[in-house]
């Protein structure tokens, strides 16, 4: 823990969000509103922590981050991702459940952006 009360591991997640923001700046911001990032994940037990991170990030940057948690049970989250990928309506960031093979399918389909520096 640090003086903000947010664990270091959570600070790392905040850093990942910052990298995504730089790559996707302005993604789905409504006219007249500040920038907003949509993040889908399956860590339903971590939603409160993510919301705390999002609040801190918005105070620091003015960028709103919306974390949307879906149940990992019975493949609900994975089906949600598949449907969104087919419809080309994926959010700015997603957590990929199911390991490397699942991730590879999204990469091969051109649904995941490479955020590494050249």
PyMOL CGO cylinders between C-alpha atoms (Angstrom):
from pymol import cmd
from pymol.cgo import CYLINDER

trace = [
    CYLINDER, 0.00, 0.00, 0.00, 0.98, 3.61, -0.46, 0.3, 1, 1, 1, 1, 1, 1,
    CYLINDER, 0.98, 3.61, -0.46, -0.43, 6.91, 0.82, 0.3, 1, 1, 1, 1, 1, 1,
    CYLINDER, -0.43, 6.91, 0.82, -3.30, 6.79, -1.71, 0.3, 1, 1, 1, 1, 1, 1,
    CYLINDER, -3.30, 6.79, -1.71, -4.45, 3.44, -0.31, 0.3, 1, 1, 1, 1, 1, 1,
    CYLINDER, -4.45, 3.44, -0.31, -4.21, 1.78, -3.74, 0.3, 1, 1, 1, 1, 1, 1,
    CYLINDER, -4.21, 1.78, -3.74, -1.99, -1.33, -3.94, 0.3, 1, 1, 1, 1, 1, 1,
    CYLINDER, -1.99, -1.33, -3.94, 1.04, -1.29, -6.26, 0.3, 1, 1, 1, 1, 1, 1,
    CYLINDER, 1.04, -1.29, -6.26, -0.49, -3.99, -8.44, 0.3, 1, 1, 1, 1, 1, 1,
    CYLINDER, -0.49, -3.99, -8.44, -3.48, -1.74, -9.01, 0.3, 1, 1, 1, 1, 1, 1,
    CYLINDER, -3.48, -1.74, -9.01, -1.13, 1.11, -9.93, 0.3, 1, 1, 1, 1, 1, 1,
    CYLINDER, -1.13, 1.11, -9.93, 0.26, -1.18, -12.64, 0.3, 1, 1, 1, 1, 1, 1,
    CYLINDER, 0.26, -1.18, -12.64, -3.24, -1.64, -14.05, 0.3, 1, 1, 1, 1, 1, 1,
    CYLINDER, -3.24, -1.64, -14.05, -3.61, 2.15, -14.04, 0.3, 1, 1, 1, 1, 1, 1,
    CYLINDER, -3.61, 2.15, -14.04, -0.38, 2.36, -16.05, 0.3, 1, 1, 1, 1, 1, 1,
    CYLINDER, -0.38, 2.36, -16.05, -1.72, -0.11, -18.59, 0.3, 1, 1, 1, 1, 1, 1,
    CYLINDER, -1.72, -0.11, -18.59, -4.82, 2.03, -18.95, 0.3, 1, 1, 1, 1, 1, 1,
    CYLINDER, -4.82, 2.03, -18.95, -2.66, 5.09, -19.57, 0.3, 1, 1, 1, 1, 1, 1,
    CYLINDER, -2.66, 5.09, -19.57, -0.83, 3.27, -22.38, 0.3, 1, 1, 1, 1, 1, 1,
    CYLINDER, -0.83, 3.27, -22.38, -4.14, 2.31, -23.94, 0.3, 1, 1, 1, 1, 1, 1,
    CYLINDER, -4.14, 2.31, -23.94, -5.39, 5.88, -23.64, 0.3, 1, 1, 1, 1, 1, 1,
    CYLINDER, -5.39, 5.88, -23.64, -2.39, 7.18, -25.54, 0.3, 1, 1, 1, 1, 1, 1,
    CYLINDER, -2.39, 7.18, -25.54, -2.97, 4.60, -28.27, 0.3, 1, 1, 1, 1, 1, 1,
    CYLINDER, -2.97, 4.60, -28.27, -6.72, 5.08, -28.45, 0.3, 1, 1, 1, 1, 1, 1,
    CYLINDER, -6.72, 5.08, -28.45, -7.13, 8.73, -27.35, 0.3, 1, 1, 1, 1, 1, 1,
    CYLINDER, -7.13, 8.73, -27.35, -10.56, 10.09, -27.95, 0.3, 1, 1, 1, 1, 1, 1,
    CYLINDER, -10.56, 10.09, -27.95, -12.02, 6.67, -28.74, 0.3, 1, 1, 1, 1, 1, 1,
    CYLINDER, -12.02, 6.67, -28.74, -15.71, 7.08, -28.02, 0.3, 1, 1, 1, 1, 1, 1,
    CYLINDER, -15.71, 7.08, -28.02, -15.98, 10.48, -26.39, 0.3, 1, 1, 1, 1, 1, 1,
    CYLINDER, -15.98, 10.48, -26.39, -19.30, 12.18, -26.92, 0.3, 1, 1, 1, 1, 1, 1,
    CYLINDER, -19.30, 12.18, -26.92, -19.17, 15.66, -28.42, 0.3, 1, 1, 1, 1, 1, 1,
    CYLINDER, -19.17, 15.66, -28.42, -18.61, 18.21, -25.67, 0.3, 1, 1, 1, 1, 1, 1,
    CYLINDER, -18.61, 18.21, -25.67, -17.61, 15.53, -23.14, 0.3, 1, 1, 1, 1, 1, 1,
    CYLINDER, -17.61, 15.53, -23.14, -14.10, 14.58, -22.16, 0.3, 1, 1, 1, 1, 1, 1,
    CYLINDER, -14.10, 14.58, -22.16, -12.41, 11.46, -23.48, 0.3, 1, 1, 1, 1, 1, 1,
    CYLINDER, -12.41, 11.46, -23.48, -13.69, 8.12, -22.23, 0.3, 1, 1, 1, 1, 1, 1,
    CYLINDER, -13.69, 8.12, -22.23, -12.22, 4.63, -22.25, 0.3, 1, 1, 1, 1, 1, 1,
    CYLINDER, -12.22, 4.63, -22.25, -14.37, 1.50, -22.07, 0.3, 1, 1, 1, 1, 1, 1,
    CYLINDER, -14.37, 1.50, -22.07, -12.78, -1.55, -20.43, 0.3, 1, 1, 1, 1, 1, 1,
    CYLINDER, -12.78, -1.55, -20.43, -14.44, -4.97, -20.29, 0.3, 1, 1, 1, 1, 1, 1,
    CYLINDER, -14.44, -4.97, -20.29, -13.26, -7.58, -17.82, 0.3, 1, 1, 1, 1, 1, 1,
    CYLINDER, -13.26, -7.58, -17.82, -14.41, -10.67, -15.94, 0.3, 1, 1, 1, 1, 1, 1,
    CYLINDER, -14.41, -10.67, -15.94, -12.97, -9.89, -12.48, 0.3, 1, 1, 1, 1, 1, 1,
    CYLINDER, -12.97, -9.89, -12.48, -16.34, -9.23, -10.88, 0.3, 1, 1, 1, 1, 1, 1,
    CYLINDER, -16.34, -9.23, -10.88, -14.82, -9.39, -7.40, 0.3, 1, 1, 1, 1, 1, 1,
    CYLINDER, -14.82, -9.39, -7.40, -12.41, -6.54, -8.30, 0.3, 1, 1, 1, 1, 1, 1,
    CYLINDER, -12.41, -6.54, -8.30, -14.97, -4.05, -9.66, 0.3, 1, 1, 1, 1, 1, 1,
    CYLINDER, -14.97, -4.05, -9.66, -14.78, -1.75, -6.60, 0.3, 1, 1, 1, 1, 1, 1,
    CYLINDER, -14.78, -1.75, -6.60, -10.98, -1.56, -6.92, 0.3, 1, 1, 1, 1, 1, 1,
    CYLINDER, -10.98, -1.56, -6.92, -11.24, -0.77, -10.63, 0.3, 1, 1, 1, 1, 1, 1,
    CYLINDER, -11.24, -0.77, -10.63, -13.76, 1.97, -9.94, 0.3, 1, 1, 1, 1, 1, 1,
    CYLINDER, -13.76, 1.97, -9.94, -11.43, 3.48, -7.34, 0.3, 1, 1, 1, 1, 1, 1,
    CYLINDER, -11.43, 3.48, -7.34, -8.61, 3.42, -9.90, 0.3, 1, 1, 1, 1, 1, 1,
    CYLINDER, -8.61, 3.42, -9.90, -10.89, 4.99, -12.50, 0.3, 1, 1, 1, 1, 1, 1,
    CYLINDER, -10.89, 4.99, -12.50, -11.81, 7.83, -10.12, 0.3, 1, 1, 1, 1, 1, 1,
    CYLINDER, -11.81, 7.83, -10.12, -8.14, 8.53, -9.35, 0.3, 1, 1, 1, 1, 1, 1,
    CYLINDER, -8.14, 8.53, -9.35, -7.24, 8.38, -13.04, 0.3, 1, 1, 1, 1, 1, 1,
    CYLINDER, -7.24, 8.38, -13.04, -10.02, 10.81, -13.95, 0.3, 1, 1, 1, 1, 1, 1,
    CYLINDER, -10.02, 10.81, -13.95, -8.86, 13.26, -11.27, 0.3, 1, 1, 1, 1, 1, 1,
    CYLINDER, -8.86, 13.26, -11.27, -5.29, 13.08, -12.61, 0.3, 1, 1, 1, 1, 1, 1,
    CYLINDER, -5.29, 13.08, -12.61, -6.02, 13.17, -16.35, 0.3, 1, 1, 1, 1, 1, 1,
    CYLINDER, -6.02, 13.17, -16.35, -9.61, 14.18, -16.99, 0.3, 1, 1, 1, 1, 1, 1,
    CYLINDER, -9.61, 14.18, -16.99, -10.17, 10.89, -18.82, 0.3, 1, 1, 1, 1, 1, 1,
    CYLINDER, -10.17, 10.89, -18.82, -13.18, 8.86, -17.71, 0.3, 1, 1, 1, 1, 1, 1,
    CYLINDER, -13.18, 8.86, -17.71, -12.59, 5.11, -17.54, 0.3, 1, 1, 1, 1, 1, 1,
    CYLINDER, -12.59, 5.11, -17.54, -15.64, 2.85, -17.43, 0.3, 1, 1, 1, 1, 1, 1,
    CYLINDER, -15.64, 2.85, -17.43, -15.00, -0.71, -16.24, 0.3, 1, 1, 1, 1, 1, 1,
    CYLINDER, -15.00, -0.71, -16.24, -17.71, -3.17, -17.25, 0.3, 1, 1, 1, 1, 1, 1,
    CYLINDER, -17.71, -3.17, -17.25, -17.55, -6.52, -15.45, 0.3, 1, 1, 1, 1, 1, 1,
    CYLINDER, -17.55, -6.52, -15.45, -19.29, -9.61, -16.79, 0.3, 1, 1, 1, 1, 1, 1,
    CYLINDER, -19.29, -9.61, -16.79, -19.55, -13.02, -15.18, 0.3, 1, 1, 1, 1, 1, 1,
    CYLINDER, -19.55, -13.02, -15.18, -16.95, -15.57, -16.27, 0.3, 1, 1, 1, 1, 1, 1,
    CYLINDER, -16.95, -15.57, -16.27, -19.39, -18.38, -15.42, 0.3, 1, 1, 1, 1, 1, 1,
    CYLINDER, -19.39, -18.38, -15.42, -20.67, -20.62, -18.23, 0.3, 1, 1, 1, 1, 1, 1,
    CYLINDER, -20.67, -20.62, -18.23, -18.66, -18.61, -20.75, 0.3, 1, 1, 1, 1, 1, 1,
    CYLINDER, -18.66, -18.61, -20.75, -20.84, -15.48, -20.49, 0.3, 1, 1, 1, 1, 1, 1,
    CYLINDER, -20.84, -15.48, -20.49, -17.87, -13.10, -20.77, 0.3, 1, 1, 1, 1, 1, 1,
    CYLINDER, -17.87, -13.10, -20.77, -16.26, -14.98, -23.67, 0.3, 1, 1, 1, 1, 1, 1,
    CYLINDER, -16.26, -14.98, -23.67, -19.55, -15.03, -25.61, 0.3, 1, 1, 1, 1, 1, 1,
    CYLINDER, -19.55, -15.03, -25.61, -19.96, -11.30, -25.02, 0.3, 1, 1, 1, 1, 1, 1,
    CYLINDER, -19.96, -11.30, -25.02, -16.49, -10.72, -26.50, 0.3, 1, 1, 1, 1, 1, 1,
    CYLINDER, -16.49, -10.72, -26.50, -17.16, -12.98, -29.48, 0.3, 1, 1, 1, 1, 1, 1,
    CYLINDER, -17.16, -12.98, -29.48, -20.43, -11.25, -30.34, 0.3, 1, 1, 1, 1, 1, 1,
    CYLINDER, -20.43, -11.25, -30.34, -18.86, -7.80, -29.97, 0.3, 1, 1, 1, 1, 1, 1,
    CYLINDER, -18.86, -7.80, -29.97, -15.89, -8.82, -32.14, 0.3, 1, 1, 1, 1, 1, 1,
    CYLINDER, -15.89, -8.82, -32.14, -18.17, -10.12, -34.88, 0.3, 1, 1, 1, 1, 1, 1,
    CYLINDER, -18.17, -10.12, -34.88, -20.21, -6.91, -34.77, 0.3, 1, 1, 1, 1, 1, 1,
    CYLINDER, -20.21, -6.91, -34.77, -17.05, -4.74, -34.63, 0.3, 1, 1, 1, 1, 1, 1,
    CYLINDER, -17.05, -4.74, -34.63, -18.18, -3.08, -31.40, 0.3, 1, 1, 1, 1, 1, 1,
    CYLINDER, -18.18, -3.08, -31.40, -15.44, -4.12, -28.99, 0.3, 1, 1, 1, 1, 1, 1,
    CYLINDER, -15.44, -4.12, -28.99, -14.58, -1.59, -26.28, 0.3, 1, 1, 1, 1, 1, 1,
    CYLINDER, -14.58, -1.59, -26.28, -11.22, 0.20, -26.10, 0.3, 1, 1, 1, 1, 1, 1,
    CYLINDER, -11.22, 0.20, -26.10, -9.73, -2.50, -23.87, 0.3, 1, 1, 1, 1, 1, 1,
    CYLINDER, -9.73, -2.50, -23.87, -10.67, -6.07, -22.97, 0.3, 1, 1, 1, 1, 1, 1,
    CYLINDER, -10.67, -6.07, -22.97, -9.38, -8.74, -20.68, 0.3, 1, 1, 1, 1, 1, 1,
    CYLINDER, -9.38, -8.74, -20.68, -9.00, -11.99, -22.61, 0.3, 1, 1, 1, 1, 1, 1,
    CYLINDER, -9.00, -11.99, -22.61, -10.12, -15.03, -20.61, 0.3, 1, 1, 1, 1, 1, 1,
    CYLINDER, -10.12, -15.03, -20.61, -9.12, -18.44, -21.84, 0.3, 1, 1, 1, 1, 1, 1,
    CYLINDER, -9.12, -18.44, -21.84, -5.37, -18.15, -22.33, 0.3, 1, 1, 1, 1, 1, 1,
    CYLINDER, -5.37, -18.15, -22.33, -3.08, -17.65, -25.28, 0.3, 1, 1, 1, 1, 1, 1,
    CYLINDER, -3.08, -17.65, -25.28, -5.13, -19.61, -27.79, 0.3, 1, 1, 1, 1, 1, 1,
    CYLINDER, -5.13, -19.61, -27.79, -8.11, -17.34, -27.21, 0.3, 1, 1, 1, 1, 1, 1,
    CYLINDER, -8.11, -17.34, -27.21, -5.94, -14.25, -27.46, 0.3, 1, 1, 1, 1, 1, 1,
    CYLINDER, -5.94, -14.25, -27.46, -4.34, -15.53, -30.67, 0.3, 1, 1, 1, 1, 1, 1,
    CYLINDER, -4.34, -15.53, -30.67, -7.73, -15.85, -32.37, 0.3, 1, 1, 1, 1, 1, 1,
    CYLINDER, -7.73, -15.85, -32.37, -8.52, -12.18, -31.67, 0.3, 1, 1, 1, 1, 1, 1,
    CYLINDER, -8.52, -12.18, -31.67, -5.06, -11.11, -32.87, 0.3, 1, 1, 1, 1, 1, 1,
    CYLINDER, -5.06, -11.11, -32.87, -5.33, -13.15, -36.08, 0.3, 1, 1, 1, 1, 1, 1,
    CYLINDER, -5.33, -13.15, -36.08, -8.76, -11.60, -36.73, 0.3, 1, 1, 1, 1, 1, 1,
    CYLINDER, -8.76, -11.60, -36.73, -7.27, -8.10, -36.39, 0.3, 1, 1, 1, 1, 1, 1,
    CYLINDER, -7.27, -8.10, -36.39, -9.33, -7.29, -33.30, 0.3, 1, 1, 1, 1, 1, 1,
    CYLINDER, -9.33, -7.29, -33.30, -6.39, -6.59, -30.94, 0.3, 1, 1, 1, 1, 1, 1,
    CYLINDER, -6.39, -6.59, -30.94, -4.06, -3.62, -31.50, 0.3, 1, 1, 1, 1, 1, 1,
    CYLINDER, -4.06, -3.62, -31.50, -0.32, -3.89, -30.89, 0.3, 1, 1, 1, 1, 1, 1,
    CYLINDER, -0.32, -3.89, -30.89, 0.52, -1.22, -28.30, 0.3, 1, 1, 1, 1, 1, 1,
    CYLINDER, 0.52, -1.22, -28.30, 4.26, -1.93, -28.18, 0.3, 1, 1, 1, 1, 1, 1,
    CYLINDER, 4.26, -1.93, -28.18, 6.68, 0.76, -29.31, 0.3, 1, 1, 1, 1, 1, 1,
    CYLINDER, 6.68, 0.76, -29.31, 8.44, 0.26, -32.65, 0.3, 1, 1, 1, 1, 1, 1,
]
cmd.load_cgo(trace, "trace")
